[in-house]
Amino acid sequence: MNNIRLIIIVLIISVLSSCNKENKSWENESVEIKIDRLDQDLYYLNFDSLYYEIDLLNNKYGDFFELYNQRVLKVGSSNSKSYGEYLQGKINDYFIHQLYKELNNKFQDINWLESELTNAFKRYSMHFPGEYIPHIVTFMGGLNQSIVVTDSILAIGLDKYLGSDFEMYLSAGFYKYQIPKMIPEKIPSDALKAWASTEYYFDELESDLLAAMLYNGKLLYFVKTLLPEIEETVLMGYEEQEIKWCEYNQWAIWEYLIDEKLLFSTNYKVNQKLTADAPFTALFNRESPARAVNWLGLKIIESYMKHNADVNLKTLMEDNNYQLILKKSKFKG
């Protein structure tokens, strides 16, 4: 008996060891994320040698610098004669100055973010071999943008993640339900989700609810795969009780969508009430979290991947046959 127990223990250790090797293979990917701090470059700008420094910023950030000036900060082109005056006025504005002050205090050190994104994009490189790894930039956007994505840059507006206790968010007009999600912990998942949504475009106006649910479920699964230790509360932007509400009402949500014939609804306004952010899901009760059907979409995708071991993450993200995904998920609500 002792020999048999020893053999069983050795086999268990062997299996666990092989699983760990497989799970850790992403560590061999040659990816290292170094974040460029446009927020700090502008905050410490020397206006006495403005045009020299602007040339440096144009060289460093390329086309994104123009996009940032015109679309995010809204001070016009850096080639404009009045650009320096507009930029200095913007940076010296009391509201912007307070954002910068808080941002510099909160994000003086972002080594943790570089580490999380490095590991995430190592996993990305393993699942999507040969795909481009974006250049990561942080900026201060005057609360205009959270994430900006171009074909080569993933840019993060740090002033949208100053914490749920940052008092200026309420005075700036954000709703109470939005503020709990404006925390540093949300940056990695928001950034990865934004990157995936531009790599795999989805037209909400031309799609039914099932497609929207499963597309959002795919994005969440994508993030969860690249950030395997993420808490579901952070992934969804939910409180713990909202996760519990979804788990308790999973079957009821599914039954409601079927009974009301909503799964194949192409009514954009109705679909938005179910999939978009809000204080709660308008077609459910006030205790429900917003986007509960997206959470359900994630559960369907998880079931699909569990029952289709031959499907990898890349294949999943490229597959837009949502009715077939639902069928092969064997999901029963």
Residue, then its C-alpha position, 0 to 999 in steps of 0.5 A: m500500500n505504501n508503494i502504491r501511495l508513493i507511486i500515486i504521489v509521484l504521478i500527481i507531482s509529475v502531472l502538476s509539474s507538467c501543467n506548470k511548465e505548460n502554463k509558464s511557457w509564456e515567460n519565454e516570450s521576448v516582450e518587455i513593456k517600457i511605458d513612455r510618460l507623455d504626461q510627465d514630458l508635458y508637465y515638466l516642459n521648459f517653455d523657454s525652449l518650447y519649439y526645441e522640446i516640441d521637436l523632441l516630443n514629435n520625434k518621440y511620439g510620432d503621429f500620436f503627438e498630433l492626435y493627442n494635441q488636437r483630439v484629446l488635449k484640444v490645443g491644436s496642431s503643434n505646428s501652429k504659431s499659437y500652439g505654445e500659448y494654447l498649451q501653456g494656458k491649458i497646463n496652467d489652467y487650475f482644473i488641469h493643474q489639479l489633475y496633474k498634481e494628483l496624477n503625479n502623486k498617484f503615478q510617480d512609480i508605474n513599475w507595477l503597471e509595466s510589469e503587469l502589461t509585460n506579462a500580459f503581452k508575453r501571453y498575448s505573444m504566445h497566443f498570437p505569434g507574430e502579432y505587433i506589440p503596441h507602444i504603451v504611452t501614458f497621458m493626461g487628457g483633462l478627463n476626456q479619454s481613458i484609453v486611446v488606440t492607434d494602429s501602433i500605440l496603446a495610450i492610457g489617460l491616467d487622470k481617468y484612474l485617480g481612484s474612487d475617492f478623488e473628489m474632482y470626479l463628481s464636480a467634473g460631472f461623472y455619475k456615481y456609478q462610474i466613479p468606482k471603476m476609475i481606479p488604478e487597478k482597472i488600467p490593465s484590463d481596460a487597456l487590453k480590452a481596448w486593444a482587443s476591440t480595435e484588433y477585432y472590430f464589432d459593428e453594434l448597429e448591424s448586430d443582434l443581441l446574441a452577437a453583442m453578448l458573445y462579442n463582449g464575452k470574448l473580449l472579457y475572456f481575452v482579458k481574463t486569459l492575459l490577466p489570469e489572476i484578475e478578480e472578476t469584480v475588477l474585470m467586470g467593474y462590479e462590486e462583490q454583491e453584483i457578481k453574486w446577483c449575476e450568479y444567483n440570477q444566471w438562469a433567470i437572465w437567460e430565460y428572460l432573454i429567450d421568453e422575450k425573444l431578445l436574443f436575436s433582437t436587432n433593436y439597437k436601443v434595446n440592446q444598448k440597455l442590456t449591454a452598455d454601462a449604466p447604474f443598473t440593467a434597465l430591463f431588469n430590477r434596480e439591484s441588477p448590475a449594468r452589462a449583466v448580459n455581457w457577464l452571461g456572454l463570458k460564461i457562454i464563452e467559457s463553456y464553449m472553450k471548455h467543450n471545444a479544447d481544439v479551439n485556441l484564443k486566436t481562433l476564438m477571437e476570429d470566429n464571428n459565427y455566434q449562433l454556432i458558438l452558442k450551440k457548441s458551448k452546450f450552455k443551458g443557462 
